[in-house]
Amino acid sequence: MAFKSQIPEDRELLKPPVLTEDFTVSDTWRVLRIQSEIVTGFDELAHIGKAVAVFGSARTPENHPITN
């Protein structure tokens, strides 16, 4: 019979995470990097004046009701 840990499972889950030497690979830092990219994108777009973006399909004929 294998020896089981004396620590209850819920206590094991509540232990703080083991810190690694490179903490910048954690989920928290990943979220912060993504947030930084979003902020940078909005900063770049802030300098663009009024504009129009057109989306369509090359497969839709010109006389189709959806294009009117």
N, C-alpha and C positions, 0 to 999 in steps of 0.2 A: 504494500500500500504506500502511495506517495505521500510525502509530508506536505500539508497545506499551510499556507501562511496564517499566522495567528491574527493578522490585521484584517478586520472586516472589509468587505469589498467596497462599501461606501467610503470608508476612511482612506482606502487606497486611491479612490477617484478624487478625493479632496486634497491630496498632496499637491504642493506647488510643482509646476513643471520644472524639469531639470534644465538649467540654463546651459546652452552650448557656448562655445567660444565666439562663434559668429552669430550674433542675435539678429542680424539683418536679413536672415533667411526665414524668419518666423512669419506666421500669417499676419500678424499686426503690421509688420514692416511692408509686407506685400500690399496690404490695403492702403497704407500711406503712400506707397509708390504709385498705385493706381490713381489715388486721389490727386496726387501731384500732377499726373499726366492730364487729368480732367481740368484742373485749374490752369495749366499751361495752355491747353486747347482753347478754353474760354478767353484767356488773355489774348491769344492770337486772333480769335474771331471778333473780339471787341473793337478792333481797328478797321474792320470791314464796314462800309456804309450799308445803306439799304440795298438789298439785292433780292433776286428771285431765283429760285431753284426749280428746274423743270424736270419732272420724272415721267417717263412714258415707256412705251413698248414699241420696238421696231416691228413687232408682229401685228399690231393693231392697224387696220386700214384707216386712211385719212377720213373717210366718210362714216366711220363707225360712230354711233350715238355717244359713246363715252368720251370721244375727243372733241365734241362740240360744247 
